[in-house]
C-alpha cells in the first residue's frame, strides 16, 4: 500500500465555484438528437417526442448548461431552417458529418427540452459560412421580447416568451482546417470582434465566447489566442478551450495522466489571456469556457466510421458512439479535478457530448437508455462539488509516464459548501498496481476535525477496460468505499488502483 496526503489550506482564499463548469453539449451529429433525446415512437416518449428515460438520466447527471447546436455542424447551419412549421422545414446536407439534417428538432423544440432537464441554453452562431448579420438576426429572434419582425416571427412560431440565451459562442473551432469557413487568426479575430460589438449593441449583458484553438496541439496554438484576443479582448468574456484524450498504442499509464496535460493547457491559455490584458492595459478579465472536453477515440472515427459518397447522406447515423471503460471514467473524473482546481479561470465547461455521441448516456431505438462508466464521476462531482474550491496541495508518490514524464500517482481537489459545512474530496489513483491510502489533512494541525461523519463512493474494477453495454448496462457502478473514516483531525480513505473516489465529510 502506498501513502499520499492532501493538505487542505483553510486559511487560503477560496474560489467560488461557477456551476456552469458542469455544462454539456448537444450537437446535431449522429444520434445525439434523433434517436437520442428525441424519438417520438419510443415507449417513454412524451407528447413532444422526447424520451422520458433520457430526460431522467440527464437530470440525474446534473448538467447545468448545454451548448447547442454545434460543433462543426454550426458552420453550415442556417438557423432559419430550424424554426417555423415543421412540415415546411427543409432537409439539408450537413457537410461536417456527411449526414442529412431534417430540422425536425430545432431551436424551439430544443429549448422546450432544456426546460424538462432544467438546464440553460448556450447558443453558437455560425461564423463559418455566415456572418454578423445572421448572428444578429438569431439574437433578435431568440432574445428580443417583441416589436420587431424576428421577435414577432418567434411569437407566431408559438413562443411569446424569449429564449433568453445569455452565453453565445462566436463560431466553432475556426482555427481548424476541417471547419467550413476556416480562417486565419487575424481574419477570424476581426469577424468575431465585429460580431461581438454588434451583439452587445443589442444586449450589453450577453456573455460572449470567442474561439480559442481546437486543441493545444494545433500548430497555431498560442499565437491564435494572442491574435484573436488582440482583436476581441474587451468585447468578449470567455475564450474557448477544447481537449479530447484517448488511450493510444495501449499506453494506459500515460492516458491515466491526461489531466497533467489539461493542467498545462489551462495554465498556458491563462498566461496568454493575461499577456493580452497587460498589453492592452485592460481592467477586463477574460475567462475560459472549456466548452468541449472528454475522452474521444477519434482514431476510430477517422478510420472506421467516417461516412463518404456523393449520394450517401444518412439521417442520424451511428457516429462517434464510443463505449467507455473504467479507465476512461477515471480520466473524466480527473479532468473535472483539473478544471475545479482552475475554477478561478475556468468558469464554464461543456462535457462533449451528452447522448450517444461520445456521451455518458447511450440509447437504443425502441429500447433502453443506460449510463456509461463516464456518467458516474460527472454526476457525483456535479452533485457534491458545491460552494467553493478550497486550495489544497497533494503530496504523493510519483511514477513515470511516456507522455508526461514523472507524474503524481494521486490527484485530488476539495470543495467546501459554506451553506452546509460539507467538505467534498475528489481523488483519483492513477496507479495500475498499487492501492494508495490518502490522508486528508486540514490545518491548523492539532485541532480536531469539525466533521462527525464521512461517506465515500469509488468507481473501479479489477478490469480497467470493463464497460457498460446494452447487454450489461449495470456492470460498472460506483460502490460505497467503506475504508473512508475520520481519524482524529484527518480523513483517511483507501484508493484502489485505477480508481476515482469522492469522500463527503459532514458535521
Ligand atoms: O464534439 C465533436 C466535434 O469535435 C465537434 O463538432 C467539434 O467542434 C470538435 O472537433
Boltz pocket constraint, residues with backbone or C-beta under 6 A from the ligand:
constraints:
  - pocket:
      binder: B
      contacts: [[A, 27], [A, 70], [A, 71], [A, 72], [A, 73], [A, 172], [A, 173], [A, 214], [A, 292], [A, 352], [A, 353]]
      max_distance: 6.0
